[in-house]
Amino acid sequence: MTVWRPDQPYNNLPLLPPATELETRTVLKQAAELIHRQEQTVFGPTEAGE
């Protein structure tokens, strides 16, 4: 039986955060804008007039 070592990844999992970006900033901004538009569709415009 293997002894648990909190300083070593289990089962050779990669360390976090990943060394490379998984999504580009452009993709993240587009996703955020899409979520914002969907919220406005469901809940209506915010009181701030957005």
Contacts in CASP RR format, 6 or more apart in sequence:
PFRMAT RR
TARGET T0000
AUTHOR 0000-0000-0000
METHOD contacts of the structure
MODEL  1
MTVWRPDQPYNNLPLLPPATELETRTVLKQAAELIHRQEQTVFGPTEAGE
9 15 0 8 1.000
23 31 0 8 1.000
40 46 0 8 1.000
40 50 0 8 1.000
END
